[in-house]
Amino acid sequence: MINLNISEETLSNEKQLAKVVNKLIYIKVVSKEGNALKVKENQDFYNGILPNIIVKDDTTFEPKIFNFAKPITDTATKAFIGEEPDIISSGKKEQKDKCETFKRKLYARQYHKETFSVGKSASIYGSGFLALYNEVGDIFPRFRTLNPQFCDVVYDCTLAQKPLLAFNIVSNEKIVSNRLTKNYLVYVYTKENLYVYETLDTNIDDPMKPSARKDFVKPFLSFKTSDGNFLSVVKHNFKDIPIIEFPNNEERKGDFDCVKDLISIYNNLQNNRCLNVHDIVNYVLMLKNVRVGDQTEVDTMLGMLREHRVLPVERDDVDAKLLYYQLNLLELR
């Protein structure tokens, strides 16, 4: 959700609209007002990439992530979405037949799967976005869930918060002169038109890296043009903005947003506990001032090291301490 104090007359002016699109990209991707970084963070939590585990340096211990975000999301989505509601009519047979035809068309367009996907997206990111579109020859719309990382709906600043436009940024890779280049297509939907902007080529692979965000937005500051300030414009005939936002709640927060800190604390606690056990298992008790005689006693000493983790050492002083080792006892000879 983005609020802008602009009029609908501004959207009908091509040059003014291009400036609005520049501002939206800056808000969405670069500024702290945007939520692209938060969306990426929640995505990494759901996929088990986050949280980052902080343990002391140890080359033999591999931290494990306990992924609680995924079961929270999956359970909430299934409980909330469940099965699609049935569409019925208490009218005459003609009306009932229309309802049945409408339901069959929705099913053929995979509407039930897309609504579930939107619900899951809202559970993870705080909002889900459903787009309506047509292909050539279609008389009934198709549906597609959009990635909230580069999609949003813009509302005015009135109490009604009416939607003004929606946009979606799509990566576009192509080969030019035997070289792989990458740019972005920005689809901007108003109530009547679809504007397509094409950015300049860029080599930024991951725009979410803090060091890359400013470089990522540079190509959006000037678009490739064929006529005017956009690549193309077409009427979409939906008579309204064909991208709908489904907020998860009033705060537009994901279902595990409130426990991300607890998930991080739990993961760090459990991994450090495992590391402590790992260290204890790898300790060796060293005993100084132990007489080691012939080969038989030497073999006995090595056996004590392998089986009991006790290391006798011939020294003049008397001492006993626990040593941490990184040797493989099975390879000792």
Steps between C-alpha positions, in 0.01 A plus 500: 500500500633839395321832556564789260336840490440516125190557292354283228575784257870445570467138391360606163806717431773284348795706624356535849427127513863418417612714797250320723637163388856614581387603846315172558807295412710707738246454780458129439861394453733760651335703774421381850131565431494211255461140606714319241769419757242381752341279235840348417571442871165325555559290190836387639340418837235288328759319287720426803788725391456732799558562786875538504658273761771662714740244648867516589748411226509126453594330176348166600154620607230581245207704640148374432194720451175402669239628252190607694383759244392239244265296726349823640427622147377169360270437797358853492442487124323164508288604798401833344455404134377142542273416210367751251148622587229368274309742277128428501181676397150475642352644183357337192664224299653752260680675786617168646636397161692828478654432843608152392652637180682769697640242746623279217679795340667588831613142546635484145707814572650340816338771712490276808876439484580867448285612795678247722832633374391858574398396853838335554675810368299720738590270790873528422534863392198677648327557165420291196439629149275342237519617139235458232615479139385384159672326216402549138152362441403474868150599605554399865793629707798299621652534847857518626654550846771768494818526705455774766871577482453703181125551487274744682177696486503879535218672690408867533530689828129548564311327779355261244851404382384427148741303278663717234725254319701182541841398371705186456874479424613198298857391426577467130810310382605491136804437283633798307811456281571162661495662844243439772343828605233573755249775544156543653151552367275717715130433447281787623124447519249781527124457483508521122850439367805279533829687459819303442837656582831335412809591699855534381720191514665416831732234639362504855409138581361542852337840552429420866864514602555827691800583283300447181174677576607846386658360184188295439276805490720699259363336181147594611580869499485505120294262288542378147238671288346438164245779518470730799606383845390138483566202279135423428149570625184294448147509636433196719115528497461385862347838593699489824853437623558128425736441796332444836675515836394255772640623835561235764387739775467872568872531567586303185731271696575135436384229739850437637616865504429532873716198589800550269713621791396197706586269210845661477559472876388136507723407206805664653432343841456146366801521269722622781373216719587254225840663464565460874419128480715478187792655690460271801501191280823619343687566824803292601618466861877556510694362800856623552784320685391154385780252431481348153728198469533234234302456179227309680434797727511735202234289325295503820531880511374533140213267584404725791503799265279330243252338739496718811641832371774495763849614397792410736807722455851459646591831669670609818211716622165362606187627328166393359288697251238460230625554148284577198618318190407491131650160420312200374567224754424232242803615300744485793777243459 
